[in-house]
Amino acid sequence: MKPKSPQQLSNIFPTRLRSALSPILADSPRLQEIRLRSGKPLILNYRNRETFLTESGACTTEQAKGLTVTEQEVQQTLELAGTYSLYAYEDELRQGYLTLPGGHRLGVAGKVITEGESVRNIRHLSSLNLRISHQVKGCADGVLPWLYGPEGPFHTLIISPPRCGKTTLLRDLIRQISDGCLGLRGCTVGVVDERSEIGGSYQGIPQNDLGIRTDILDACPKAEGMMMLVRSMAPEVLAVDELGRPEDVKAMETALYCGCRILATVHGSSREDLLAKPLFRSMMEDRVFERLVILKAGGPPGVVERILDGKGRVLC
């Protein structure tokens, strides 16, 4: 499957939206999100700020001049994205998203149909959020020298507020650790990609380059996936995005005892922030992670504010 460029994504939108979005999609490296809400203005996350879009395709800060999305356009966008075969994507849609060629992801919201305690489907859509996938090869170059010791990669945790580039940085770290970097051999890396964001897999094929020694479990819950990889693929490094549940932390600790090096991300703003959260406090106090990479909030994605060792000492 040939990766679909952001410019080609115009094909998933109905005619009116496609026409308005064409100039923006042509500047795709600076486009992060396109949000469609029924009866509300189309909103972009573009050039690191929120903006509305006029019918003619111009950006504006005035809501009254923004293009208003109709209910039919929301539904048509999903149908076009699913090539009018949404039944083939039911498993993903139950998780609230649809992965597109190129690793781009279309999030959905609307009326949830449940069966017992499980989500069976989402109907009567009210919102869509197209998140543009950006693979930035080389963005981890400045970080990598701080993440290796005599025995290989350190246990590393990337701490970042939302939309600050943690997944982009994680993706490049995985690629370089897998291929080999800093004059060192490549490592076997196991990736649990619960929400198809790291590899951006489409029909099982990763759309992003994660290296030649990387094995990916796509759309698999983190806790179960970590144990599956440890049992079956013998990873030297285990990578996961967004630790957040007790079972994730427990599975990670088990992987540590099996000799895996851990590469993970978590939402937060600082080491102190994690110390204040019961789920992560013992992990921080026990210095499970030998390196903490903290991303800067409020600026361009991927900017490293500082790197700490396990004791909280500033390295750079």
N, C-alpha and C positions, 0 to 999 in steps of 0.2 A: 504494500500500500504506500503510494507516494504521499509524503507529508503535505498537508494543505496549508498554504501560506495564509497569513491574516488577510491579505488582499482578496484571496479567493473565497474567504468566508462571507463576502457580500452575497454569495449565492444562496445562503441560508435565510436571507431576509426577503420579505415581500417587496414588490417593486418600489413603493414609495420610500420605505426605509432604506432599501439598497441604494437608491439615488442619493439620499441625504448622507449616508455613511461612507460613500465612495472616497471622498477626499480624506476622511479621517483614517480609513483603512490603508490608504496609500502611505500614511505616516505611522505605520503599525509599530515600529520600535518604541514609540512613546505612548502607546495605547495599552491600558491595563484591563479595563472592563467596559462593557456596554450593558446597561440595565434597561429592560423593558418592563413597564407595569401598565396593566390595563387601565385606560382612562387617565394616565398620568404622563408627565413629560419624560422623554427619553433622556437618560443621564449617562454621561461618560466619566470614567476616571482616565484622564488624558493629560499628559505632561505633568503628572503628580498633583493634579487638582481636579475637583469636580466641576463639570461644565454641562450646560444644556446644549442642544443642537437645533438649529433652525431647519425649516423645510428645504432651504437651499444648501444645507451642509455646512453652515458657518457655526462656530462656537459662540455661545453667549452666556453671560452670567444672569440674564433676565429671564426668569421662569416664564413670564407671559409670552415671550417670543419663542419659547421652545416647542418643538414638535411633540404633539400628544399622540401617544400610542393607543391604538384601538384594541378591543378584545379579540377581534378577528386576526389582527396582525400578530398578537402574542401566539395564538394557536397555529397560525400559518408558519411562523418561524420555527416552532417545534417540529411541525410536520416536515418542513423542508430539511431541517437538520437531521431528522430521522429517515430521510428519503422516502417518506410516506409508508414506512414499515416499522412503526413504533413498537409493534409486538416483539420485534427482534431485540429491543433494548429494555424490556420490562425489568430485568434484574437491576440494571443501572438506574432506571427511573425510580425504582423503589428506594434507592439510596439518595434520590433527590438531584440527580445530575445525568447528563449525557455526554460521553467523551467523543470528540470529533477528530477526524484525521489531523495530524499535526500536534496532537496533545492538548488542543484547546478544549475547554469544558463549559458546557451549558447547564447552569443550575436552574432548577425549576421550583416553583411554589404554587400552591393552589389547594383544592379540596383533597384531603388525604382519605383514602379508603383503607380501612383496617380489617384485619382478620385475626381475632383474638387480640394479642398484644403486638402483632407484627403489621407493618405497612404492606399492603397488597398492591396499591397503585396510587397515583396522583392524577386527579382529573380536574376539569373546570379550572384551567390554569389562570393565574392572575399575574404572575411575575416570572421573568427569565433574567438570568445574569450570565452573560458570555464573558468568561475570563480568558484573556489571551495568554497563551503559553509563550514564554520567552526563554530560550536556552542561551545563556551568555557564557560561551566557552572562554575559560581563562579568568573568570571573575574570582576564583579561589586562589589565584597565584600568590597574592600577598599574605594569605592566611596559612597556607600549607606548611611553610617552614616552621611555624609555631606548634604544629599538630603532630610532629614526628619525634620519637625518642629512639634510643638504641634498639628497642625491641619492636619498632614499627609504629603505627598510628596510636596516638593516645585515645583513651575514652573521651569523646568530645561531645559537648552539648551546645547547640546554637540557641541563644535566647533572643527572642525578637517579638516586638509588637506586631499586630496584623499588618499586612501589606508593606513589609519592610525588606522583602527579598530573601527570607530564610530558605524557602524551597529552591529558589534559583541557586543560592550558594550551596545548599546541600547537594543538589544535582551535579554541580561541577566538582565538588569534593569527591563524590562517588566515582565520577568518570575518571578523574586523575588518579585516585587511589587504585582503581581497578586496572587502568592502563600502565601504571607505574609513573612515578614523578620524583623529582629531586635526585635523580640518578639511582633511585631504589627500584626494586622489582615491584611488579603489580601484585595486588592481593585479590583473593577471591572475595567478592562482596555479595551479600544477600540483602535484597531490598524488599521490604513489605510495603507495598504501595496501596494503602487502603482506599484512597479516593482517586486513584489514577492520576495524581498530580506530578509525581516525581518522574516516572517514565512516560506519562501521557499515552499509555497503551490504547490502541484502537484495534478491536477484534483480536486482542492478545499480543499484538506486535508493538513494542515500545517505539514511540515516535521521537523520543529524545535519546541522545547518545549517552549511555551510562557506562560505557567501557566494555572491554572485551572479556573481562572475567566476572561479569555481574549476572546474577540470577534474580529474576523478579517474580514475586507473587503479586499479581494485579487484583485489585478489588477484594482483598482479603483482610479481615480484621487483624489489627496489629498483634494482639496477644497470641491468637492462634497461628498467625503467619510466622512469628518469630520462632515458635516451637517447631513448626513444620520445617523451616529452613535449617534449624540446628540439627534436626533428626535426619534430614534427607540430603542436604547440599553442602554440609560442612563448611560454612562460611568462616573466613578469618575475620571479616568485618561485617557487622550487621547494622543496616541503616533503616531508620524509620522517621517519619515526619509527624510532628505534633503529638507527643506524649500527652495524655490527659486523663486516663482512667486507671484505677487501681490495678486492674488486670494487666494493663500495658507495662506498668512498673514492675509487677511481679514477674512477668515473662522476661523482661529485660534483665532482671537480676539473675534469673535462671540461666540465661544466655551468657552472662558474665562468668558464672561458675563453670560453664562449658568451655571457657577460653576464648570467646569471641570478643573482639574489640567493638565498642559501641559508638555509633555516629547517629545522633538524634537531634531533633529540634523540639522547642516548647514555646508556648506563648508566655511572654513576660517582658519585663523592662530591665531587670537587674538580678544579680545573685541574691540580694536582699529580698527582692520580690518573691523569689522561689522559697527562700527560708521562711517566709510568712505563710506559705501554703502547706497545710498538713501533708498533702500527698507527696511533696518533694522535699520536705524539711529534712528527713532522715538521710535522703540521698545526698543533700548538700553537706550536712554535718559529717557524714561518713566519707566525704570526698570521693564518691564513686566516679565522678567525672574529673579527669586530670586537666582538662582544658575547657574553659567556658568562653564562647565567642558571643559577644553582645553586639547586636546591630542597633544602629542609631535610628531613633524615631523622628518623623517629621521632615526628612530629607529625601533624596533620591534612594530608590531601593538598593539594598546590598552594601550600604556604607557601614563599615565596622567601627563601632565606638571604642571598644577596647577588648583585649584578650586577657583572661585571668587564668592562673593555675588553680588547682583544686582547693588550695587554701584561701583563695580570693585575692592573691597578690597580683598586681597589674604587671603583665609581661610587655604589652605594647598598647 
